[in-house]
């Protein structure tokens, strides 16, 4: 029987439902001790103006990037709030000892943080399963994470989005037994 992938990374275009799939998987696995974060859009008057990180074990919420930011670190129209990102990485990824890490997402904004890169690389090299998302395109850790032999890349689209949570939850649960 082939070895099961240690890590599961979802990919797809923005808005395809990657974060929703992760949230639904977590609802199906309430028995697991989970640490990490998910990201969500910040919207004002129906327009996306930024992104927020939500820590899963702490509930901590921080702005990751915003059009209103005065940060000199920029990605397109967004200023990147590195201190908030690093705070969540420290709390949720460095100090935690979960059964499952959630990293949503390994993307271009997160790669501005050396702490994120180093911590995520270490977690991917470890024994704890990672459920995460990864950008479709990108260099460095984005590309490296997709090329790992211990990682399954799962494309999310309209056709498979609804069935993925149960499939992924079953796969993670089988690793825990």
Secondary structure as a PSIPRED ss2 file (coil, helix, strand):
# PSIPRED VFORMAT (PSIPRED V4.0)

   1 X C   1.000  0.000  0.000
   2 X C   1.000  0.000  0.000
   3 X C   1.000  0.000  0.000
   4 X C   1.000  0.000  0.000
   5 X C   1.000  0.000  0.000
   6 X C   1.000  0.000  0.000
   7 X E   0.000  0.000  1.000
   8 X E   0.000  0.000  1.000
   9 X E   0.000  0.000  1.000
  10 X E   0.000  0.000  1.000
  11 X E   0.000  0.000  1.000
  12 X C   1.000  0.000  0.000
  13 X C   1.000  0.000  0.000
  14 X C   1.000  0.000  0.000
  15 X C   1.000  0.000  0.000
  16 X C   1.000  0.000  0.000
  17 X C   1.000  0.000  0.000
  18 X H   0.000  1.000  0.000
  19 X H   0.000  1.000  0.000
  20 X H   0.000  1.000  0.000
  21 X H   0.000  1.000  0.000
  22 X H   0.000  1.000  0.000
  23 X H   0.000  1.000  0.000
  24 X H   0.000  1.000  0.000
  25 X H   0.000  1.000  0.000
  26 X H   0.000  1.000  0.000
  27 X H   0.000  1.000  0.000
  28 X H   0.000  1.000  0.000
  29 X C   1.000  0.000  0.000
  30 X C   1.000  0.000  0.000
  31 X C   1.000  0.000  0.000
  32 X C   1.000  0.000  0.000
  33 X C   1.000  0.000  0.000
  34 X E   0.000  0.000  1.000
  35 X E   0.000  0.000  1.000
  36 X E   0.000  0.000  1.000
  37 X E   0.000  0.000  1.000
  38 X E   0.000  0.000  1.000
  39 X E   0.000  0.000  1.000
  40 X E   0.000  0.000  1.000
  41 X E   0.000  0.000  1.000
  42 X E   0.000  0.000  1.000
  43 X E   0.000  0.000  1.000
  44 X E   0.000  0.000  1.000
  45 X C   1.000  0.000  0.000
  46 X C   1.000  0.000  0.000
  47 X E   0.000  0.000  1.000
  48 X E   0.000  0.000  1.000
  49 X E   0.000  0.000  1.000
  50 X E   0.000  0.000  1.000
  51 X E   0.000  0.000  1.000
  52 X E   0.000  0.000  1.000
  53 X E   0.000  0.000  1.000
  54 X E   0.000  0.000  1.000
  55 X E   0.000  0.000  1.000
  56 X C   1.000  0.000  0.000
  57 X C   1.000  0.000  0.000
  58 X C   1.000  0.000  0.000
  59 X C   1.000  0.000  0.000
  60 X C   1.000  0.000  0.000
  61 X E   0.000  0.000  1.000
  62 X E   0.000  0.000  1.000
  63 X E   0.000  0.000  1.000
  64 X E   0.000  0.000  1.000
  65 X E   0.000  0.000  1.000
  66 X E   0.000  0.000  1.000
  67 X C   1.000  0.000  0.000
  68 X C   1.000  0.000  0.000
  69 X C   1.000  0.000  0.000
  70 X C   1.000  0.000  0.000
  71 X C   1.000  0.000  0.000
  72 X C   1.000  0.000  0.000
  73 X C   1.000  0.000  0.000
  74 X E   0.000  0.000  1.000
  75 X E   0.000  0.000  1.000
  76 X C   1.000  0.000  0.000
  77 X C   1.000  0.000  0.000
  78 X E   0.000  0.000  1.000
  79 X E   0.000  0.000  1.000
  80 X E   0.000  0.000  1.000
  81 X C   1.000  0.000  0.000
  82 X H   0.000  1.000  0.000
  83 X H   0.000  1.000  0.000
  84 X H   0.000  1.000  0.000
  85 X H   0.000  1.000  0.000
  86 X H   0.000  1.000  0.000
  87 X H   0.000  1.000  0.000
  88 X H   0.000  1.000  0.000
  89 X H   0.000  1.000  0.000
  90 X H   0.000  1.000  0.000
  91 X H   0.000  1.000  0.000
  92 X H   0.000  1.000  0.000
  93 X H   0.000  1.000  0.000
  94 X H   0.000  1.000  0.000
  95 X C   1.000  0.000  0.000
  96 X C   1.000  0.000  0.000
  97 X C   1.000  0.000  0.000
  98 X C   1.000  0.000  0.000
  99 X C   1.000  0.000  0.000
 100 X E   0.000  0.000  1.000
 101 X E   0.000  0.000  1.000
 102 X E   0.000  0.000  1.000
 103 X E   0.000  0.000  1.000
 104 X E   0.000  0.000  1.000
 105 X E   0.000  0.000  1.000
 106 X E   0.000  0.000  1.000
 107 X C   1.000  0.000  0.000
 108 X C   1.000  0.000  0.000
 109 X C   1.000  0.000  0.000
 110 X H   0.000  1.000  0.000
 111 X H   0.000  1.000  0.000
 112 X H   0.000  1.000  0.000
 113 X C   1.000  0.000  0.000
 114 X H   0.000  1.000  0.000
 115 X H   0.000  1.000  0.000
 116 X H   0.000  1.000  0.000
 117 X H   0.000  1.000  0.000
 118 X H   0.000  1.000  0.000
 119 X H   0.000  1.000  0.000
 120 X H   0.000  1.000  0.000
 121 X H   0.000  1.000  0.000
 122 X H   0.000  1.000  0.000
 123 X H   0.000  1.000  0.000
 124 X H   0.000  1.000  0.000
 125 X H   0.000  1.000  0.000
 126 X C   1.000  0.000  0.000
 127 X C   1.000  0.000  0.000
 128 X C   1.000  0.000  0.000
 129 X E   0.000  0.000  1.000
 130 X E   0.000  0.000  1.000
 131 X E   0.000  0.000  1.000
 132 X E   0.000  0.000  1.000
 133 X E   0.000  0.000  1.000
 134 X E   0.000  0.000  1.000
 135 X C   1.000  0.000  0.000
 136 X C   1.000  0.000  0.000
 137 X C   1.000  0.000  0.000
 138 X C   1.000  0.000  0.000
 139 X C   1.000  0.000  0.000
 140 X C   1.000  0.000  0.000
 141 X H   0.000  1.000  0.000
 142 X H   0.000  1.000  0.000
 143 X H   0.000  1.000  0.000
 144 X H   0.000  1.000  0.000
 145 X H   0.000  1.000  0.000
 146 X H   0.000  1.000  0.000
 147 X H   0.000  1.000  0.000
 148 X C   1.000  0.000  0.000
 149 X C   1.000  0.000  0.000
 150 X C   1.000  0.000  0.000
 151 X E   0.000  0.000  1.000
 152 X E   0.000  0.000  1.000
 153 X E   0.000  0.000  1.000
 154 X E   0.000  0.000  1.000
 155 X E   0.000  0.000  1.000
 156 X C   1.000  0.000  0.000
 157 X C   1.000  0.000  0.000
 158 X C   1.000  0.000  0.000
 159 X C   1.000  0.000  0.000
 160 X C   1.000  0.000  0.000
 161 X H   0.000  1.000  0.000
 162 X H   0.000  1.000  0.000
 163 X H   0.000  1.000  0.000
 164 X H   0.000  1.000  0.000
 165 X H   0.000  1.000  0.000
 166 X H   0.000  1.000  0.000
 167 X H   0.000  1.000  0.000
 168 X H   0.000  1.000  0.000
 169 X H   0.000  1.000  0.000
 170 X H   0.000  1.000  0.000
 171 X H   0.000  1.000  0.000
 172 X H   0.000  1.000  0.000
 173 X H   0.000  1.000  0.000
 174 X H   0.000  1.000  0.000
 175 X H   0.000  1.000  0.000
 176 X H   0.000  1.000  0.000
 177 X C   1.000  0.000  0.000
